[in-house]
């Protein structure tokens, strides 16, 4: 038995660990790591700013224009730092609630979040209350030991104002992918099995088996959505597959019924593709709550695959999400930032 002990110790996964760090000019950041991957949060701008293999490239896009900065008081434009954030509702509904169609809600996107390291070494980010929506966003991030998987338990709390229609809309800006994918099903309610928001104007996509393959264009943007119950959206860059997953449930979804979307940006704005996961829409009154858990994963892509074989491989490895419910913590968390 004693001979086996060194082997058992050597193969045990590294513990999950969260700590305060400085990152790209932000002194008040948090790094969550497990020896395989790491995640970096910047609560001063309400972002996940990094996700990748430990010591490897960031799969998320960072805007060098705003590195190390916080949004200036009275800044009227979109303070787009990059990374990952949430929006409180379908864009088509913003004018009726905020009185404008752009930029996004400033409490959720680019605003100050409270950051806490919980006793289980997960990280919780809590937004300020949106003055327009009366909502607060709470997002808790947990790395699986020894795995390239991040579970994100998140919810909105309605704390003020009149009833409002809302959905949890995750927006992750990824760094100039080689290709992106959304799943497509034969029994989809969409015209082509997917939603082409530009009505087929662009030729930067093609169906390969059960997935839509999407490439970024240098001189135009595009957007595609899926209502597949497989519930994922993904991209590949430099041999790494990054995917986001949800467990699609019954309900009214925004963006013409889509829960999984990819938006490609043109070079004049940024060399990135947004991966988006959307919850069903519900109307919340004060005291109401909307929960929507998602999951991120990384995979190493096999070498020397043809385009068709690569698409088939992506479809084969991206199964449904297994997002756990958010547990309650028995002891007080460690708070790193305050309002």
Secondary structure as UniProt FT lines:
FT   HELIX           2..11
FT   STRAND          17..23
FT   TURN            24..25
FT   STRAND          26..33
FT   STRAND          37..42
FT   HELIX           43..45
FT   STRAND          47..53
FT   TURN            54..55
FT   HELIX           64..66
FT   TURN            67..68
FT   TURN            73..74
FT   STRAND          84..87
FT   HELIX           91..93
FT   HELIX           94..98
FT   TURN            106..108
FT   STRAND          113..117
FT   TURN            119..120
FT   STRAND          123..127
FT   TURN            131..133
FT   STRAND          135..143
FT   TURN            145..146
FT   STRAND          149..158
FT   STRAND          164..166
FT   STRAND          169..175
FT   STRAND          179..183
FT   TURN            186..187
FT   TURN            191..192
FT   STRAND          195..196
FT   TURN            197..200
FT   STRAND          205..208
FT   TURN            209..210
FT   STRAND          211..214
FT   STRAND          222..226
FT   TURN            229..230
FT   STRAND          232..237
FT   TURN            238..239
FT   STRAND          240..246
FT   STRAND          252..253
FT   HELIX           254..257
FT   STRAND          260..264
FT   TURN            267..269
FT   STRAND          272..278
FT   STRAND          280..284
FT   TURN            286..287
FT   STRAND          289..291
FT   STRAND          294..300
FT   TURN            303..304
FT   HELIX           307..317
FT   STRAND          334..335
//
